[in-house]
Amino acid sequence: MERATIFRSSRVVTPAGERVANVVVRDGLIADVVDSADPGDAIVVELPADRALLPGLVDSHVHVNEPGRTEWEGFATATAAAAAGGVTTVVDMPLNCIPPTTDVAALAVKRAATQGQLAVDVAFWGGAVPGNAGELRALHDAGVVGFKCFLLPSGVDEFPPLDRAGLGEAMRTIAAFDGLLIAHAEDDSLIADAHGPRYADFLASRPDAAEVQAITALLDETRRTGCRTHVVHVSSAATLPLLRDAKAAGLPVTAETCPHYLTLRAEDVPDGATQFKCCPPIRDDANRDALWAGLLDGTIDCVVSDHSPCTVEAKRFDTGDFGDAWGGIASVQLGLPAVWTEAAARGVELARVVHWMAAAPATLTRLTDRGAVAAGRRADLCVFAPDDTFVVDPARLRHRNPISPYAGRTLRGVVEQTWLAGRRLTGERDGAPVRRTA
């Protein structure tokens, strides 16, 4: 048995809120959270009064892209960035890799690609695409946390979207084994082709109505099938009444948004600045305020990165053309400070941010052994300096390509230490591929 480690902190963020506590760690697990503890021969980590002890974050929306597009990102760089951002578990999306994770053989290829590369733990989404409904149960039994689908073209040919009939078939199949379907919900019939450097044109090409119409169709299928349904990267506050009503009616529906929708504003996006391009797009300040209200009232459940990296060339900085540039923001390392910067300015407590970024994604993905500082959970921890600030330098970020819409911004909150199963991460590759626990 390893020596115990005791973390002493005046700001331990637990499911019940912040408290003064001793967090006792043995054999990779949190053994107890108590007011005081006899150290005996334990290693004692005494945190200063201005440092908070958080659970390691669970980021359930990360595009790692390996194998197949490793020049965009890979397990080594993505998980190093996660560790630097206080994220101890990422859940890898099933597309942007070749082959996509749409059957058990592809999942085995993906797991094999992780060997010797993981700084943190990685779980996996399966994919729901036309013609693979017969593969979904086997993927579920192999441990994927759920199934991602698109309701419009995904941007890569090997991961096509589901039409309405295919969506219904997938949801009926998944409901039969109490699985989870997650959906990129935009309606392609309402999206225009917008080229050029004007951000206003790109924003207008993907209107709120595209999200509203797609989520309406998705919720109709949820009613018909009873399938657990999760809406990814909600950007439009116009969708919140739909989600709120669905929850009030007892439908098994959850939703997430992302740091960029909570912290960035269309009004601040310069023309030609394609580092800000993501789909759905960053909308205006009033929309941002409404998304925060949706988080605070429980309509939105999680905040996760949608870390969607690409090469520098794919962002088309040479032309600044929003139509040609790849849509995606790489922020797995910056999610916590970005959200905390805005939350603190709005008077939102750190414990709520931690719930949205750790406990809620862990619950969603049924990775129930992590995501909280509580007895019996894994000792995945983050030491956070909530009042310190730093200026974002993309060259110092750990993901593969130095692109960030946060470049030059001052963010509040510094991740000082990340611990995985009771071990402090200092560059080791101690992570592992994991399966859902329920």
KABEL-V199007 format. One record per helix or strand of 2 or more residues. SS is the DSSP state (H for helix, E for strand). FROM is the first residue (numbers start at 1). LEN is the number of residues. If there is no record, write none. Layout:
ss=SS from=FROM len=LEN
ss=SS from=FROM len=LEN
This chain:
ss=E from=5 len=10
ss=E from=17 len=10
ss=E from=29 len=6
ss=E from=43 len=4
ss=E from=52 len=4
ss=E from=57 len=7
ss=H from=75 len=10
ss=E from=87 len=6
ss=H from=104 len=10
ss=E from=121 len=4
ss=E from=126 len=2
ss=H from=133 len=9
ss=E from=147 len=4
ss=H from=164 len=13
ss=E from=180 len=5
ss=H from=188 len=3
ss=H from=199 len=7
ss=H from=208 len=18
ss=E from=228 len=4
ss=H from=237 len=12
ss=E from=253 len=5
ss=H from=259 len=5
ss=H from=266 len=3
ss=H from=274 len=3
ss=H from=285 len=12
ss=E from=302 len=2
ss=E from=307 len=2
ss=H from=313 len=3
ss=H from=335 len=11
ss=H from=350 len=15
ss=E from=381 len=11
ss=H from=394 len=3
ss=E from=410 len=11
ss=E from=423 len=2
